[in-house]
Amino acid sequence: MNGKAMIRVRMSERDVHYAGGLVDGAKILNIFGDVATELLIRLDGDEGLFAAYDRVEFLAPVYAGDYIEATGFITEIGKTSRKMEFEARKVITLAQGEPSPSAADVLAEPQVVCRASGTCVVKIECRRKLREGG
């Protein structure tokens, strides 16, 4: 509806929350928040606020060292609300069973690790693009 935003980020040891280097799913939702912020800035000229997720599906594990590409787009625009869809895909992962602990593989087919949808809000008085006639 109004463009697409994408962020690619590498998960680090700081993102690990569980044994075995497993990253907390909340980290992916945090990244979706950044994608939403970019979409709102592009549309309204303001960061807005994330009001709620109405659907979150964690589909595959994410580990320290994985590269995650998160995308999002606006599906519906209300007076102050903006409904959005998000998807996160693992595009690079550490190679398993290699003698080097830093060996990594680019995945031939990115693996979807999370999908979500939610609603953000931008107050009318904060919509700079509206005030500027955009």
N, C-alpha and C positions, 0 to 999 in steps of 0.2 A: 504494500500500500504506500509506504513512505520510505523507500530505501531499506537498506540492510546494514547492520553493523557487525563487525567481527573483531575479536580479540584473540591473540594466541599467547599462551603463557606456559612456562615450565613449572611443574609442581616441584617444590623443594622439600628438604627435610623439615623445614619449619611448618609445612602444611600437613605433615603426618600427624594423625590423631590416634591411630590404632596400631597394633602389633603388625610386623611384617611390612612396614612402610606404607600402609594403607592411608590414603588421604581422606579426610572428613568430607562427606557430601556437602556440608555447608560451604566449603570452599568453592564448589562449583556454583552454588547459588550466589555467592559473593561476586563471582565473575559475571554471572547473568546480570547482577545489579549494575556493574560497570557498563555492560552492553546497553542496558536500558537507559542509563544516564546519557550515553552518546546519542542514542536515538532521540531522546527528549531535547537535547541541546540542538541537534540538527533540525528538529521540527519546530520547537518553540523558543529556542534561545535561552533555555533555563533547564537546570538539572532535574527539577521536579522531585517527587517522592515516590518510592515504591510502596503501594498500598497493600497489596496482597498477592500471593500465589494462589491460583485455583487448581493447579495440577502440577505435580512434580513426580517424575519417574526416574529412579536411579537404575540404569540398565547394565552397567559393567563397572568393575572396580578401577580406581585410579590410584597410582603409586607415585612416590617421590621419583623424579626423573622423567616422568611422562610429560609430553607436550600436549596441551589441550587447546583446541580451537573452539571458541564459543561464538555462535552467531545468534542474531535476533532480528525480528522485524515487527513493525506495528501492524496489527490486523484490524483494528477498529479505533476510530477517533470520536470521542464524545465531547461535550462542552468543556470538561476539565480532565476527563479520563482518557487514557490511552491503553488499549489492550494489546498485549505482546505475546509472541511465541519465541521460545529459545531452544537451542540444541547445542550440546557440547560433544565434541568428537576427539578421541585420542588419535593423534597423527604420528607421534614418535613415542617409542617405549624403550626402556632399557632391555638389552638382549639378555635372555635367561641362559644360564649354563656356560657362559663365556669366561675364559680365564681373567679377562680384564673387567673390573667392576664398573668401568665407564663405557663399555660397549653399548651401542644403541642401534635400533632399527627404525627406519621410516616405514610405516605401515603402508602396504600397497593399497589397502582399502581402509580408510579411517573407520574407527570403531565408535559408534554412538554410545556415550556413557551416561548421558542424562538428557531428558526433554522436560520442558516446563512451559507453563503459560501463566500470565499474571497481569495485574493492572497497576499502572502508575498514574499519578495525578499531578497536574501543573495548574496552580491557581491562575485564574484569569488575569489578575493584576501582575503576575510574573511572566506572562507570555509575551516576551519582547518582540517576537516576530509578528504577533497580532498588532501590537502598538506601532510597529514600524511599517505596517501594511503588507507584510510578507505572508 
